[in-house]
Amino acid sequence: MFLRNPQNWIRKTLLIGVFFFLLSNPASATTEYVIKKEESFVKGIATYTLIGKYNAHFEDFEGRIIFDPKRISRSSVYIEIKTTSIKSNFPVLDKIVRSSRLLDAAEYPKIIFQSTRCVKTEDGYRVKGILNLHGIEKEIEFPFSLEEMISAEGDFLEAQGKWNINRKDYNVIWHKTLDKGGVIVGDTITVDWKIRAYEE
C-alpha cells in the first residue's frame, strides 16, 4: 500500500515528534537576578574586648542569583564582597581590620561565596558552597529565607540569612603570640545579611 501524499505524512510525523519532545522537556523557569546593594546589607559581628562587640558592615559588594522555583537544584548564588569597604563606628578599628593583622585587604581584596547546591526545606532553603576568605577556600552550609516580590522597579527576590565562621579556619590571626583562645578578639565571626536582587 502506497501513501498518497508522503510529504504530508512526514510533516505530521515530525510535528508529533516535536510535540512529545516539548512535553518531556518543559521550558525552564530559571531566572537571573542582580543584587542591588543600595537595598541590601552584609554585616560582620565579632567580640572585641575593648568595646564589647565590633559591629561592621560592607559598603561595596555585588552578586547574582539564579532561581528556579520548580527545580531548586538549578538555583545558585554568587556574591563578591570588597574587603576594603568594611566600616563601623570605630574608624581606628576598621583600619586594623583592613590591615595585614586581620583581613589584609591589600593582599586579599575580595571575599567570594559561590554556591554548589541549593535545597528546599520545611522552614525555607539551605545552601552549600565555597567561601573564599583571606586566600583560603572552605565549604560552608547555612539556612536562609527567600521571597519573590513585585515592585514598580520590577520583580525581585528578597533573601535573608545568618551564619558563623571561625576566623582562624581562614588564617585570620591578629597576633601569633597573643591570639590565643579568642580572649581579646573573638574567634567566631557572625555574618548577618539581607539582600534584594532584581530580575535582569
N, CA, C and O of each residue as an XYZ file, in Angstrom:
800
protein
N       0.849     -1.195      0.000
C       0.000      0.000      0.000
C       0.886      1.247      0.000
O       1.800      1.362      0.817
N       0.611      2.192     -0.930
C       1.437      3.388     -1.058
C       0.706      4.600     -0.473
O      -0.514      4.718     -0.587
N       1.474      5.500      0.155
C       0.902      6.731      0.680
C       0.609      7.690     -0.459
O       1.423      7.863     -1.366
N      -0.572      8.317     -0.402
C      -0.941      9.245     -1.459
C      -0.093     10.523     -1.408
O       0.269     11.092     -2.438
N       0.208     10.950     -0.192
C       0.995     12.185     -0.047
C       2.071     11.981      1.017
O       1.867     12.351      2.173
N       3.201     11.406      0.651
C       4.255     11.104      1.628
C       4.796     12.344      2.333
O       5.241     12.254      3.477
N       4.765     13.510      1.664
C       5.292     14.725      2.293
C       4.447     15.143      3.495
O       4.977     15.539      4.533
N       3.106     15.048      3.335
C       2.222     15.377      4.459
C       2.434     14.413      5.615
O       2.419     14.810      6.780
N       2.628     13.158      5.286
C       2.832     12.140      6.331
C       4.112     12.433      7.122
O       4.130     12.325      8.349
N       5.179     12.804      6.407
C       6.450     13.130      7.059
C       6.295     14.367      7.939
O       6.815     14.422      9.053
N       5.558     15.373      7.412
C       5.360     16.607      8.164
C       4.596     16.339      9.461
O       4.963     16.855     10.516
N       3.546     15.542      9.384
C       2.749     15.219     10.572
C       3.573     14.428     11.585
O       3.472     14.642     12.793
N       4.385     13.515     11.070
C       5.224     12.708     11.961
C       6.216     13.587     12.717
O       6.447     13.391     13.910
N       6.800     14.558     12.012
C       7.750     15.466     12.651
C       7.069     16.334     13.706
O       7.621     16.552     14.785
N       5.866     16.832     13.396
C       5.136     17.663     14.347
C       4.785     16.894     15.609
O       4.880     17.424     16.716
N       4.375     15.634     15.436
C       4.055     14.796     16.589
C       5.303     14.568     17.434
O       5.246     14.589     18.663
N       6.430     14.349     16.760
C       7.692     14.137     17.471
C       8.097     15.358     18.274
O       8.526     15.236     19.422
N       7.964     16.545     17.672
C       8.296     17.790     18.363
C       7.377     18.005     19.558
O       7.819     18.443     20.620
N       6.078     17.689     19.376
C       5.096     17.851     20.450
C       5.474     17.024     21.671
O       5.470     17.529     22.794
N       5.801     15.754     21.453
C       6.159     14.886     22.571
C       7.509     15.267     23.176
O       7.728     15.074     24.372
N       8.410     15.804     22.361
C       9.697     16.265     22.882
C       9.498     17.435     23.842
O      10.131     17.500     24.896
N       8.604     18.367     23.463
C       8.335     19.521     24.315
C       7.657     19.114     25.613
O       7.908     19.708     26.661
N       6.796     18.099     25.546
C       6.143     17.612     26.757
C       7.147     17.017     27.732
O       7.034     17.193     28.945
N       8.117     16.320     27.192
C       9.106     15.663     28.048
C      10.230     16.597     28.463
O      10.992     16.277     29.375
N      10.346     17.762     27.800
C      11.390     18.739     28.120
C      10.768     20.126     28.254
O      10.963     20.968     27.378
N      10.025     20.381     29.331
C       9.358     21.667     29.506
C      10.354     22.818     29.593
O      11.497     22.641     30.013
N       9.900     23.992     29.192
C      10.764     25.181     29.224
C      11.202     25.485     30.650
O      10.419     25.360     31.591
N      12.449     25.881     30.798
C      12.987     26.162     32.126
C      12.418     27.466     32.669
O      12.213     28.427     31.927
N      12.166     27.484     33.979
C      11.664     28.692     34.639
C      12.803     29.430     35.331
O      12.563     30.298     36.171
N      14.035     29.091     34.984
C      15.194     29.713     35.619
C      15.270     31.199     35.269
O      15.182     31.582     34.102
N      15.435     32.027     36.305
C      15.521     33.472     36.114
C      16.760     33.997     36.828
O      17.112     33.530     37.911
N      17.413     34.971     36.209
C      18.620     35.549     36.809
C      18.299     36.906     37.432
O      17.627     37.744     36.830
N      18.798     37.098     38.653
C      18.567     38.337     39.393
C      19.914     38.951     39.786
O      20.866     38.240     40.109
N      19.972     40.282     39.751
C      21.199     41.008     40.102
C      20.998     41.702     41.453
O      19.998     42.388     41.664
N      21.958     41.516     42.359
C      21.860     42.109     43.693
C      21.967     43.638     43.616
O      22.848     44.184     42.952
N      21.054     44.302     44.307
C      21.080     45.763     44.399
C      21.582     46.134     45.791
O      20.852     46.013     46.774
N      22.820     46.582     45.868
C      23.452     46.792     47.177
C      22.813     47.934     47.966
O      22.872     47.948     49.196
N      22.198     48.897     47.259
C      21.566     50.023     47.953
C      20.384     49.573     48.817
O      19.990     50.275     49.748
N      19.827     48.416     48.507
C      18.683     47.890     49.259
C      19.057     46.615     50.013
O      18.184     45.853     50.428
N      20.344     46.391     50.187
C      20.827     45.165     50.826
C      21.867     45.511     51.889
O      22.339     46.645     51.969
N      22.215     44.519     52.700
C      23.313     44.724     53.648
C      24.025     43.409     53.928
O      23.431     42.332     53.879
N      25.317     43.529     54.222
C      26.143     42.403     54.672
C      26.917     42.899     55.886
O      27.718     43.828     55.781
N      26.678     42.278     57.038
C      27.311     42.707     58.285
C      28.230     41.626     58.839
O      28.025     40.433     58.619
N      29.241     42.076     59.558
C      30.135     41.167     60.266
C      30.196     41.565     61.730
O      30.406     42.737     62.044
N      30.017     40.610     62.625
C      29.991     40.902     64.059
C      30.991     40.001     64.776
O      30.980     38.783     64.597
N      31.852     40.604     65.584
C      32.852     39.836     66.334
C      33.034     40.444     67.721
O      32.870     41.649     67.912
N      33.374     39.596     68.679
C      33.650     40.075     70.036
C      35.029     40.731     70.077
O      36.008     40.180     69.574
N      35.088     41.913     70.683
C      36.361     42.622     70.836
C      36.379     43.214     72.242
O      35.552     44.064     72.573
N      37.312     42.768     73.056
C      37.331     43.087     74.488
C      37.202     44.575     74.790
O      36.471     44.950     75.708
N      37.885     45.422     74.049
C      37.919     46.854     74.354
C      36.571     47.544     74.193
O      36.298     48.526     74.884
N      35.720     47.047     73.288
C      34.429     47.715     73.042
C      33.230     46.782     73.228
O      32.085     47.216     73.105
N      33.482     45.530     73.517
C      32.393     44.563     73.666
C      32.149     43.801     72.382
O      32.504     42.627     72.273
N      31.542     44.467     71.404
C      31.324     43.848     70.096
C      31.700     44.817     68.982
O      31.420     46.014     69.040
N      32.334     44.261     67.985
C      32.675     45.038     66.799
C      31.611     44.745     65.745
O      31.581     43.659     65.167
N      30.736     45.726     65.500
C      29.670     45.599     64.501
C      30.051     46.407     63.268
O      30.147     47.633     63.324
N      30.263     45.725     62.174
C      30.669     46.406     60.950
C      29.801     45.949     59.781
O      29.118     44.927     59.852
N      29.846     46.718     58.725
C      29.130     46.337     57.504
C      30.026     46.628     56.302
O      30.947     47.442     56.376
N      29.740     45.953     55.208
C      30.491     46.163     53.971
C      29.676     47.072     53.056
O      28.499     46.817     52.800
N      30.305     48.120     52.572
C      29.608     49.091     51.723
C      29.633     48.716     50.245
O      28.813     49.205     49.468
N      30.548     47.870     49.859
C      30.686     47.543     48.437
C      30.646     46.035     48.217
O      31.537     45.313     48.665
N      29.630     45.573     47.538
C      29.501     44.155     47.196
C      28.573     44.015     45.993
O      27.825     44.936     45.664
N      28.628     42.878     45.355
C      27.793     42.618     44.181
C      27.568     41.122     44.057
O      28.221     40.321     44.726
N      26.636     40.761     43.195
C      26.392     39.336     43.006
C      25.149     39.063     42.185
O      24.422     39.972     41.785
N      24.931     37.779     41.949
C      23.794     37.340     41.141
C      23.153     36.113     41.766
O      23.817     35.302     42.411
N      21.858     35.998     41.561
C      21.122     34.812     41.991
C      20.415     34.229     40.779
O      19.723     34.940     40.051
N      20.588     32.959     40.571
C      19.829     32.244     39.547
C      18.813     31.395     40.291
O      19.180     30.554     41.111
N      17.531     31.614     40.005
C      16.476     30.966     40.785
C      15.462     30.273     39.888
O      14.943     30.863     38.940
N      15.190     29.019     40.201
C      14.169     28.231     39.518
C      13.281     27.620     40.598
O      13.664     26.620     41.205
N      12.098     28.199     40.856
C      11.246     27.713     41.944
C      10.764     26.284     41.770
O      10.442     25.609     42.748
N      10.713     25.818     40.520
C      10.234     24.455     40.271
C      11.341     23.419     40.399
O      11.089     22.256     40.715
N      12.567     23.855     40.149
C      13.712     22.947     40.266
C      14.821     23.688     41.016
O      15.721     24.273     40.413
N      14.730     23.647     42.334
C      15.662     24.392     43.185
C      17.110     23.983     42.932
O      18.029     24.784     43.107
N      17.306     22.736     42.521
C      18.671     22.256     42.273
C      19.363     23.055     41.175
O      20.591     23.051     41.088
N      18.587     23.741     40.336
C      19.164     24.567     39.273
C      19.515     25.972     39.763
O      20.143     26.749     39.044
N      19.112     26.286     40.974
C      19.350     27.626     41.515
C      20.781     27.758     42.038
O      21.415     26.772     42.414
N      21.269     28.987     42.052
C      22.629     29.227     42.552
C      22.775     30.683     42.970
O      21.951     31.529     42.624
N      23.835     30.958     43.717
C      24.107     32.326     44.147
C      25.611     32.590     44.107
O      26.420     31.721     44.431
N      25.961     33.800     43.704
C      27.365     34.230     43.676
C      27.422     35.616     44.306
O      26.704     36.523     43.886
N      28.276     35.778     45.314
C      28.436     37.070     45.983
C      29.918     37.412     46.092
O      30.744     36.570     46.444
N      30.230     38.653     45.784
C      31.607     39.154     45.840
C      31.624     40.409     46.710
O      30.932     41.383     46.415
N      32.420     40.382     47.787
C      32.469     41.486     48.747
C      33.856     42.122     48.732
O      34.863     41.416     48.777
N      33.912     43.450     48.669
C      35.193     44.162     48.693
C      35.623     44.358     50.155
O      34.932     45.030     50.920
N      36.749     43.777     50.533
C      37.195     43.849     51.934
C      37.576     45.268     52.351
O      37.497     45.608     53.532
N      37.983     46.090     51.401
C      38.355     47.476     51.735
C      37.146     48.311     52.148
O      37.301     49.402     52.697
N      35.949     47.801     51.886
C      34.743     48.597     52.141
C      34.150     48.378     53.527
O      33.069     48.892     53.817
N      34.837     47.621     54.396
C      34.299     47.381     55.737
C      34.303     48.679     56.548
O      35.265     49.445     56.511
N      33.214     48.908     57.276
C      33.070     50.165     58.005
C      32.238     49.955     59.266
O      31.284     49.177     59.271
N      32.613     50.666     60.342
C      31.878     50.620     61.609
C      31.894     52.018     62.225
O      32.266     52.992     61.571
N      31.488     52.101     63.477
C      31.546     53.384     64.190
C      32.918     53.642     64.805
O      33.118     54.624     65.520
N      33.860     52.745     64.516
C      35.214     52.863     65.079
C      36.240     52.845     63.941
O      36.792     51.790     63.631
N      36.504     53.999     63.316
C      37.427     54.081     62.180
C      38.813     53.501     62.460
O      39.434     52.912     61.576
N      39.296     53.669     63.693
C      40.622     53.138     64.038
C      40.613     51.614     63.958
O      41.556     51.012     63.444
N      39.551     50.991     64.464
C      39.439     49.532     64.390
C      39.260     49.068     62.949
O      39.786     48.026     62.557
N      38.518     49.843     62.161
C      38.331     49.492     60.745
C      39.682     49.406     60.038
O      39.918     48.510     59.227
N      40.552     50.342     60.356
C      41.888     50.352     59.752
C      42.673     49.107     60.148
O      43.394     48.535     59.331
N      42.531     48.690     61.408
C      43.215     47.477     61.881
C      42.657     46.240     61.184
O      43.408     45.356     60.772
N      41.327     46.188     61.056
C      40.681     45.035     60.407
C      41.105     44.924     58.947
O      41.302     43.819     58.442
N      41.245     46.056     58.269
C      41.658     46.033     56.862
C      43.145     45.730     56.695
O      43.578     45.331     55.614
N      43.918     45.914     57.742
C      45.374     45.747     57.662
C      45.784     44.277     57.596
O      44.948     43.377     57.663
N      47.080     44.061     57.466
C      47.616     42.691     57.381
C      47.441     41.922     58.687
O      47.643     40.708     58.720
N      47.070     42.607     59.754
C      46.851     41.939     61.040
C      45.571     41.103     61.027
O      45.434     40.162     61.810
N      44.623     41.450     60.129
C      43.375     40.677     60.072
C      42.997     40.347     58.619
O      43.507     39.370     58.070
N      42.131     41.123     57.992
C      41.664     40.760     56.648
C      42.729     40.922     55.568
O      42.672     40.252     54.536
N      43.684     41.791     55.793
C      44.743     42.060     54.808
C      44.120     42.398     53.446
O      44.330     41.701     52.453
N      43.352     43.487     53.437
C      42.603     43.879     52.245
C      43.489     44.166     51.037
O      43.057     43.987     49.898
N      44.708     44.604     51.269
C      45.616     44.883     50.152
C      45.981     43.600     49.408
O      46.069     43.586     48.180
N      46.194     42.522     50.168
C      46.575     41.237     49.568
C      45.357     40.431     49.122
O      45.408     39.715     48.122
N      44.263     40.554     49.873
C      43.044     39.787     49.574
C      41.864     40.758     49.483
O      41.111     40.909     50.445
N      41.702     41.411     48.337
C      40.693     42.471     48.198
C      39.242     41.998     48.143
O      38.321     42.810     48.234
N      39.033     40.681     47.993
C      37.656     40.194     47.843
C      37.365     39.000     48.747
O      38.233     38.167     49.008
N      36.132     38.941     49.212
C      35.577     37.747     49.850
C      34.533     37.219     48.876
O      33.637     37.957     48.465
N      34.641     35.957     48.509
C      33.753     35.410     47.476
C      33.024     34.173     47.987
O      33.617     33.285     48.599
N      31.728     34.140     47.720
C      30.944     32.930     48.001
C      30.293     32.466     46.710
O      29.626     33.244     46.027
N      30.488     31.194     46.378
C      29.862     30.569     45.208
C      29.149     29.302     45.664
O      29.777     28.374     46.174
N      27.845     29.273     45.477
C      27.082     28.103     45.919
C      27.356     26.900     45.024
O      27.701     27.041     43.851
N      27.194     25.718     45.604
C      27.332     24.468     44.846
C      26.050     23.647     44.883
O      25.849     22.750     44.064
N      25.173     23.969     45.856
C      23.933     23.196     45.985
C      22.894     23.991     46.777
O      23.207     24.583     47.809
N      21.659     23.997     46.283
C      20.542     24.630     46.978
C      19.417     23.617     47.133
O      19.111     22.876     46.199
N      18.804     23.584     48.307
C      17.686     22.662     48.542
C      16.569     23.394     49.275
O      16.805     24.366     49.993
N      15.341     22.903     49.075
C      14.170     23.429     49.783
C      14.007     22.656     51.074
O      14.158     21.434     51.092
N      13.697     23.364     52.165
C      13.467     22.733     53.460
C      12.081     23.131     53.973
O      11.381     23.922     53.341
N      11.695     22.580     55.118
C      10.396     22.912     55.700
C      10.322     24.380     56.114
O       9.260     24.998     56.049
N      11.447     24.928     56.537
C      11.477     26.308     57.032
C      11.907     27.333     55.991
O      11.823     28.535     56.246
N      12.356     26.894     54.847
C      12.847     27.818     53.831
C      13.765     27.119     52.852
O      13.340     26.240     52.103
N      15.031     27.517     52.863
C      16.011     26.939     51.949
C      17.330     26.717     52.681
O      17.563     27.251     53.765
N      18.170     25.923     52.062
C      19.508     25.674     52.600
C      20.480     25.645     51.425
O      20.207     25.043     50.386
N      21.617     26.306     51.612
C      22.600     26.389     50.539
C      23.963     25.911     51.033
O      24.351     26.142     52.178
N      24.665     25.249     50.145
C      26.033     24.807     50.415
C      26.922     25.426     49.341
O      26.527     25.534     48.180
N      28.122     25.830     49.739
C      29.005     26.434     48.757
C      30.406     26.657     49.287
O      30.741     26.253     50.401
N      31.217     27.308     48.469
C      32.615     27.565     48.807
C      32.798     29.038     49.169
O      32.465     29.931     48.390
N      33.332     29.270     50.363
C      33.662     30.626     50.801
C      35.165     30.823     50.670
O      35.959     30.081     51.247
N      35.536     31.835     49.899
C      36.943     32.191     49.719
C      37.216     33.441     50.544
O      36.769     34.537     50.206
N      37.958     33.257     51.635
C      38.263     34.351     52.557
C      39.741     34.309     52.923
O      40.263     33.271     53.331
N      40.403     35.442     52.774
C      41.816     35.540     53.154
C      42.672     34.529     52.378
O      43.665     34.011     52.889
N      42.260     34.262     51.130
C      43.015     33.351     50.274
C      42.795     31.879     50.549
O      43.467     31.031     49.962
N      41.856     31.561     51.439
C      41.580     30.163     51.791
C      40.143     29.823     51.411
O      39.224     30.592     51.692
N      39.951     28.680     50.776
C      38.622     28.223     50.378
C      38.149     27.107     51.296
O      38.862     26.132     51.530
N      36.929     27.266     51.813
C      36.335     26.228     52.651
C      34.850     26.116     52.338
O      34.197     27.097     51.986
N      34.334     24.905     52.473
C      32.910     24.688     52.229
C      32.103     25.083     53.461
O      32.449     24.713     54.584
N      31.036     25.829     53.246
C      30.131     26.185     54.335
C      28.701     25.858     53.906
O      28.416     25.701     52.719
N      27.817     25.759     54.885
C      26.414     25.460     54.617
C      25.563     26.231     55.622
O      25.896     26.283     56.806
N      24.470     26.827     55.159
C      23.640     27.617     56.064
C      22.204     27.732     55.534
O      21.972     27.614     54.330
N      21.240     27.965     56.442
C      19.846     28.152     56.034
C      19.577     29.609     55.671
O      20.298     30.509     56.104
N      18.545     29.832     54.882
C      18.136     31.200     54.580
C      16.666     31.212     54.160
O      16.106     30.190     53.763
N      16.066     32.381     54.257
C      14.684     32.559     53.802
C      14.701     33.320     52.488
O      15.632     34.074     52.209
N      13.665     33.117     51.681
C      13.618     33.776     50.378
C      12.170     34.023     49.986
O      11.309     33.158     50.147
N      11.920     35.225     49.465
C      10.583     35.575     48.991
C      10.678     36.187     47.603
O      11.616     36.922     47.296
N       9.697     35.873     46.775
C       9.574     36.501     45.462
C       8.604     37.669     45.595
O       7.509     37.511     46.133
N       9.007     38.848     45.102
C       8.181     40.045     45.248
C       8.098     40.811     43.937
O       8.877     40.597     43.008
N       7.114     41.720     43.899
C       6.902     42.559     42.719
C       6.860     44.016     43.171
O       6.228     44.344     44.176
N       7.533     44.884     42.426
C       7.509     46.316     42.730
C       7.451     47.098     41.426
O       7.465     46.518     40.340
N       7.386     48.414     41.544
C       7.355     49.263     40.355
C       8.640     49.126     39.548
O       8.650     49.345     38.337
N       9.736     48.757     40.236
C      11.027     48.597     39.558
C      11.140     47.255     38.848
O      12.022     47.061     38.012
N      10.240     46.326     39.186
C      10.295     45.003     38.567
C      10.263     43.893     39.602
O      10.234     44.150     40.806
N      10.268     42.669     39.126
C      10.265     41.513     40.021
C      11.612     41.406     40.737
O      12.664     41.656     40.148
N      11.560     41.031     42.014
C      12.811     40.872     42.745
C      12.694     39.790     43.803
O      11.598     39.390     44.195
N      13.857     39.327     44.259
C      13.943     38.360     45.341
C      14.471     39.062     46.580
O      15.324     39.945     46.490
N      13.959     38.664     47.733
C      14.499     39.159     48.994
C      14.923     37.953     49.814
O      14.092     37.130     50.199
N      16.210     37.851     50.076
C      16.765     36.707     50.805
C      17.451     37.199     52.067
O      18.009     38.296     52.101
N      17.402     36.369     53.106
C      17.991     36.764     54.385
C      18.537     35.541     55.109
O      17.934     34.468     55.078
N      19.683     35.713     55.758
C      20.271     34.598     56.492
C      21.374     35.051     57.430
O      21.707     36.233     57.502
N      21.925     34.098     58.136
C      22.985     34.386     59.103
C      23.787     33.106     59.313
O      23.223     32.012     59.354
N      25.100     33.247     59.445
C      25.915     32.080     59.758
C      27.160     32.499     60.531
O      27.539     33.670     60.540
N      27.785     31.524     61.176
C      29.010     31.767     61.949
C      30.194     31.070     61.298
O      30.063     29.963     60.777
N      31.342     31.720     61.328
C      32.577     31.094     60.865
C      33.664     31.345     61.905
O      33.604     32.317     62.658
N      34.641     30.472     61.937
C      35.800     30.653     62.809
C      36.897     31.316     61.978
O      37.381     30.738     61.005
N      37.280     32.515     62.360
C      38.262     33.269     61.565
C      39.589     32.532     61.427
O      40.286     32.684     60.424
N      39.939     31.730     62.439
C      41.218     31.024     62.399
C      41.226     29.908     61.355
O      42.291     29.477     60.913
N      40.042     29.441     60.961
C      39.964     28.467     59.870
C      40.476     29.067     58.569
O      40.892     28.351     57.657
N      40.437     30.404     58.499
C      40.881     31.119     57.298
C      42.191     31.873     57.551
O      42.558     32.785     56.809
N      42.874     31.470     58.604
C      44.178     32.044     58.952
C      44.113     33.556     59.197
O      45.063     34.282     58.904
N      42.985     34.016     59.735
C      42.860     35.421     60.128
C      43.281     35.511     61.591
O      42.468     35.320     62.495
N      44.562     35.803     61.812
C      45.154     35.813     63.154
C      45.844     37.158     63.371
O      46.763     37.518     62.634
N      45.398     37.894     64.381
C      45.905     39.254     64.557
C      47.264     39.306     65.247
O      47.987     40.292     65.100
N      47.632     38.257     66.002
C      48.948     38.232     66.656
C      49.334     36.776     66.918
O      48.580     36.029     67.542
N      50.510     36.383     66.437
C      50.927     34.980     66.547
C      51.065     34.508     67.989
O      50.814     33.342     68.294
N      51.463     35.416     68.873
C      51.678     35.036     70.277
C      50.456     35.289     71.143
O      50.059     34.429     71.929
N      49.857     36.471     71.002
C      48.761     36.876     71.886
C      47.389     36.347     71.468
O      46.466     36.301     72.281
N      47.258     35.951     70.208
C      45.949     35.495     69.721
C      45.708     34.046     70.124
O      45.738     33.143     69.287
N      45.472     33.839     71.399
C      45.233     32.501     71.940
C      43.845     32.447     72.576
O      43.544     33.222     73.485
N      43.015     31.547     72.106
C      41.708     31.339     72.730
C      40.688     32.429     72.504
O      39.632     32.414     73.137
N      40.963     33.372     71.625
C      39.996     34.422     71.318
C      39.652     35.312     72.492
O      38.512     35.761     72.612
N      40.631     35.582     73.376
C      40.376     36.380     74.578
C      40.154     37.851     74.226
O      39.209     38.469     74.714
N      41.015     38.409     73.386
C      40.905     39.825     73.022
C      39.983     40.006     71.817
O      39.069     40.831     71.839
N      40.233     39.234     70.779
C      39.374     39.231     69.595
C      38.732     37.854     69.496
O      39.435     36.847     69.424
N      37.406     37.802     69.491
C      36.699     36.527     69.448
C      37.025     35.723     68.199
O      37.238     36.289     67.126
N      37.062     34.409     68.339
C      37.341     33.544     67.188
C      36.166     33.491     66.218
O      36.356     33.369     65.007
N      34.951     33.585     66.757
C      33.748     33.440     65.929
C      33.315     34.770     65.323
O      33.205     35.782     66.015
N      33.073     34.741     64.027
C      32.536     35.905     63.321
C      31.133     35.545     62.839
O      30.936     34.533     62.167
N      30.173     36.376     63.187
C      28.797     36.175     62.723
C      28.560     37.033     61.488
O      28.760     38.248     61.514
N      28.139     36.398     60.420
C      27.824     37.113     59.183
C      26.302     37.190     59.070
O      25.623     36.170     58.947
N      25.786     38.400     59.114
C      24.345     38.649     59.055
C      24.062     39.415     57.765
O      24.678     40.450     57.510
N      23.137     38.913     56.955
C      22.927     39.552     55.656
C      21.467     39.524     55.215
O      20.680     38.669     55.621
N      21.150     40.479     54.381
C      19.837     40.544     53.743
C      20.037     41.207     52.389
O      20.610     42.293     52.308
N      19.578     40.572     51.347
C      19.805     41.119     50.009
C      18.519     41.160     49.193
O      17.612     40.343     49.355
N      18.487     42.149     48.315
C      17.436     42.230     47.304
C      18.109     42.124     45.946
O      19.112     42.785     45.676
N      17.544     41.291     45.111
C      18.107     41.090     43.779
C      16.985     41.212     42.754
O      15.961     40.536     42.855
N      17.189     42.082     41.768
C      16.155     42.360     40.772
C      16.379     41.561     39.495
O      17.509     41.307     39.080
N      15.267     41.178     38.892
C      15.336     40.405     37.647
C      16.058     41.211     36.585
O      15.774     42.390     36.371
N      16.993     40.554     35.928
C      17.803     41.246     34.923
C      17.024     41.407     33.629
O      17.541     41.968     32.663
